[in-house]
Amino acid sequence: MTKAPGLPDGPMRSLYAATLVLAVGRGGWYSCLAVFATRSLGLTSAQFGVCLTAAGVVALVAGGFIGFAADRIGPRRTLIGLVLVQGVASVAYAVARQPWAFALVSCFALTAERTVPAVRIALVAGLTSGETRLRRLSSLRVAGSGGTAVGAALGAGVLYLDREPAYVALLGLYGVAAVASAATLRGVPSVPGLTEEAAGRRALVVRDRPFLLITLLSGVLALNWGMLGSGVPLWIAARTGAPVWTIGLIMVLNTVAIVLFQGRASRGSATVAGAARAAAWCSVPLALSCVLFAATHHRSGPAAVALLLAATVVHAVGELLFVASSWGLAVGLTPQEAHGE
């Protein structure tokens, strides 16, 4: 029997399964986060935005330190710890009734969430080599997106019910998924950290100015995730007449597009030059999707839903190119001993 192209085998299967399980919980929760925060917790849209912005800044600063540590203690151990932090933070959202509490929980949640992909890349880099790395990263992205699609479908049902107990149950599911994912990661071989001599060196990333510039530019493009995960749900709930369950439908459509096309979108990004081209082109559909989302202002009914779905498809094209480019640049420009950093 011929194995499907890009399907992980051996030790990678545990990483594949752990990614899938965690994505189910995360996909369900993040399709409901904005609505839960504003309707059940009572935060205003402005408070929600400020809290997530502050948490994003904390995650940006902390990510470098966590990556630096991952290169020394090993990416697998670091990844397990970060996944467990996600699980604890998800449950803590249920009792974060004040803006300061929501911001505090979000700092832990977003730091873990945003750092996991980089540490996962470091783990894959230690388990694979050459062009196999990009294929494995692509298959992991597909696994995660498949799980997110399942979770988003559950989230759509919760949004349809729009009741606090349903949201809390979804938080519990996320916590259970995180624990199960962490347990599954124990089946992944450990990638050794740096030697004592190498571990004593200073951080490389702060001295690599071209890499810092690329990271900064990628950070701007990475805002597309925050826009789709938080901005668009708030926009739909407050500025359009589309039904709130459309949020879940958008998440499902986005993740299905990733499952179907991420492998193809990554083929031209195996080299640094190809990844750079993909990074340049991804900005076009991402910008166009912003225009289309904005065009739904005060629209309602089937016309609003259709326009939102069209914007989601265009956004997905940009996201596919962006993710492919970020992998190619990360793997191609990072020294072997500094993938986590």
Stockholm file with secondary structure:
# STOCKHOLM 1.0

chainA/1-341         MTKAPGLPDGPMRSLYAATLVLAVGRGGWYSCLAVFATRSLGLTSAQFGVCLTAAGVVALVAGGFIGFAADRIGPRRTLIGLVLVQGVASVAYAVARQPWAFALVSCFALTAERTVPAVRIALVAGLTSGETRLRRLSSLRVAGSGGTAVGAALGAGVLYLDREPAYVALLGLYGVAAVASAATLRGVPSVPGLTEEAAGRRALVVRDRPFLLITLLSGVLALNWGMLGSGVPLWIAARTGAPVWTIGLIMVLNTVAIVLFQGRASRGSATVAGAARAAAWCSVPLALSCVLFAATHHRSGPAAVALLLAATVVHAVGELLFVASSWGLAVGLTPQEAHGE
#=GR chainA/1-341 SS CCCCTTCCCTTHHHHHHHHHHHHHHHHHHHTTHHHIIIIISCCCHHHHHHHHHHHHHHHHHHHHHHHHHHHHHCHHHHHHHHHHHHHHHHHHGGGCCSHHHHHHHHHHHHHHHHHHHHHHHHHHHHHCCTHHHHHHHHHHHHHHHHHHHHHHHHHHHHHHHCCHHHHHHHHHHHHHHHHHHHHHHTTSCCCCCCCHHHHTSCCSGGGCHHHHHHHHHHHHHTHHHHIIIIIHHHHHHHHCBSCTTHHHHHHHHHHHHHHHHHHHHHGGGSSHHHHHHHHHHHHHHHHHHHHHHHTTTTCBHHHHHHHHHHHHHHHHHHHHHHHHHHHHHHHHHSCGGGSCC
#=GC SS_cons         CCCCTTCCCTTHHHHHHHHHHHHHHHHHHHTTHHHIIIIISCCCHHHHHHHHHHHHHHHHHHHHHHHHHHHHHCHHHHHHHHHHHHHHHHHHGGGCCSHHHHHHHHHHHHHHHHHHHHHHHHHHHHHCCTHHHHHHHHHHHHHHHHHHHHHHHHHHHHHHHCCHHHHHHHHHHHHHHHHHHHHHHTTSCCCCCCCHHHHTSCCSGGGCHHHHHHHHHHHHHTHHHHIIIIIHHHHHHHHCBSCTTHHHHHHHHHHHHHHHHHHHHHGGGSSHHHHHHHHHHHHHHHHHHHHHHHTTTTCBHHHHHHHHHHHHHHHHHHHHHHHHHHHHHHHHHSCGGGSCC
//
